Structures are given as C-alpha cells and as structure tokens.
Amino acid sequence: MMTADQISELHLLLERYYECLSSPEEEARLADLLANPELPREFAADAQLFAETSAAQLGEEEIEVPADLEERVLASTCGVQTRKPFRWRRIAAWGAAACVTAVGVGLLFSVDKGGGNILLADVQKPDTIIIAERVVAESPVQMEVSTPADAPVEKTAPAPRKRRLAAAAPKAVEIQQGHVREVTDTIEAKRLLAEAFALMGSTMEAAQSSLAVADETLAETTEYLQIANIILR
Amino acid sequence: MTAAEYRTGIVSCHRAMYVVAMKILNNSDEAADSVQSCMLRIWERRESIDLPEDPDSWCRTVARREALNRLRKRLDEPECDSASPGESEQADALLRGNDARRHLLSLLRQLPEKQHRAAYLNFFRGLSQEETAEAMGESDANVRQLLCRARKNLRTLYDREL
C-alpha cells in the first residue's frame, strides 16, 4: 500500500507534469511512483499515459545503422581528394589529333568534280596558311599540281588566337573569283577544337592548357600532312 | 583538425549521429543523408575548427541541429510529415510491431491538429518544448499550452478506455 506522503507527492508531480512544468528528475521520480504495483486505481490512466508517452520515442536498439554509412561518409568527404583528376589534356590531344587527321585526309582527297581540280593543302607551320594556286587540269586524268616553291605564298602574321579564329572563314571574294582557295585546315581544326573545348571544359584554364597540347599535336600532324603532300606531288 | 583526426575522431561518431537523426526524422534515407551532410560540412570546415574534446557529444549536437532543420522544412510542407493526420503507418518505423505506440497514436489523432502535432513531436520524436516550438513555427508559450492541453485530453481518453 502506498503511503499518504507518496500519494500526495504523486498528486503534486502529476499536476506539474500536466502543466508541462516537470523537470527530468521529477519525471523520473514520477515514473518510479507510477510503476508501483500498489498504485491506487485512480492513477491507472495516468500510469498508462505516462508509460506509453515515455516509450514512444525510438530506442537506440531499434535503430539499425546502414552497414555502408561509414563508407558513404568517407567517399563523400575524404574520397573527394583521392579522386583522380579528369584527364583533359589527354582527351584534348586525342580530340585534336582526330580532328586534324579527319580534316587533313578529307582535304587531300577532295576533288572539285565540276572543274576537275585538286585543291591542295600545304601547311608548313601550325599558324601559317599557305594559299595554293588553283590548278586547272586539262582533264581529270592529266592533272597539274603546283609545287610550294612555284605557288605564291602568303603568310599571315602571328596574331592573337581570337583574331586567327575570326579570320578562319574563307574570303568570299577570292572564292567567287575562283583564283585561289584558302586552305584552312589548321584554322578549321582549331575552330573545331575550340567548339569541343567549349563543350568539354568547365573552366577556361583547363581549356587553355588543353589547347596548348592540341597545338603540339597539330604541329606533329602538320608534318605528316607535308609528307603526304610531297608524296602526292 | 587534420584529415587523420577527422577520420578517427569524427567519422567514428557516424553511428551516434545516425541514431540521433533517425529518432527525429523517423526515415532511414533522410537520416543517412543528414549524417552525410553534417560530415561533409565538418570536412569542408576542418581547417578552421579544432577536434572537440568530446567528439561524440559534439557530433550528436551537430546531427540533432541538422535533423531539426530538416524536420522543420518538412513540416512546412503540409501533409508531408508522418505527424500529419494522413501518415502511412506501414512506412513508419515507429509503429512497426509496436502496439503501444499504435495505441497512443490513435488517441493522438482524436486531438485537435495542433495539439496532435505538438504532442507527436514531443513524445515520438523526443523534441523539447523549445525544439517543438521551433519546428512548428510557434512561440514557446503556445507550444507549452498545446502540450498541456494534449496531455490532459489524452488523460481523459485513457480514463474513458479503462
């Protein structure tokens, strides 16, 4: 049987509990009193309410921590630094090689079927454009090809890259007159590369470093084009 | 805090952080996201903070704040939290195989909506009165009033059942 003091203490604590004024210590004491097997029946509803509300929160033993959580945490934090950097330079080099090769091969084998002319590209330096004279063939079989020595050579002065790209477009007047055709393989390649870099590069710094690699590759490819040109002649 | 201190002192507290987050959010995916988010923030700021003397308590506090922020955002969206009357009991980790919680929740549903929500956050999610007030966007005094009424009303409902 609970004592009168315990019951009066219980009344007091319950009053504070229902007024939301009880401290954690008071609630612990309340839990002890309400768990008493000799609790009078008048407190049965209080006891049930207190028991259910006290046990409503998830217990630690009920919570199953995902097995891969630590791995995920490490991957999203420390793992950031251990990730390999994206290989812009290598991709740029391969991209440049592919573009230049495609343009070069296409140019070497392009035939103006209407006039029976072969339009030759002769590129000696990456930043130099040589304009080859149009060669008029008597027939598609008898084709004359001008040598670089015979051909009038026009060299463009080294200019900023943007200006070079702007100048890349064929000059309409020259094409209409049919005298010359600008061989724009390097410029076209650069333009293609610039577009590719614009798509690939998220930063200008990365794009510029990639262009440097591309230039080196262009120089190498140009040598191959020269050799191909000599063989063709 | 060095990277090594971070790994040994902070990452090792991920379990405690997850438990804290899970108690408040009652959603395993969101609790895991919450822990990862905390860890990432700590990692990014590690150079400007020292390893705490008691990393476990510190991490629990960080996880609790993050979980409360997430809960508050969720409560801003009506009917999106399980405290709302339209909750899915099947998806609720609290109610799975626990008749006492199910019973308490059925009684809570008989309360006015604000009392229901305040009592749910206080009883089921373990939020203090101040945290409940913050989560609900109410004043402390209002929430205290809501909780008092909820407890008294619940007592009446229990009494009727006996």
Interface residues (C-beta under 8 A of the other chain):
Chain A: Y17 Y18 E19 C20 A44 A45 D46 Q48 L49 A51 E52 T53 A55 A56 Q57 L58 E60 E62 I63 E64 V65 P66 L69 E70 R72 V73 L74 S76 T77 C78 V80
Chain B: A3 Y6 R7 V11 H14 R15 Y18 V19 M22 K23 N26 S28 A32 V35 Q36 M39 L40 I42 W43 A93 L94 A100 R101 H103 L104 F123 F124 R125 G126 Q129 R144 L147 C148 R151 K152 L154 R155 Y158 D159 E161 L162
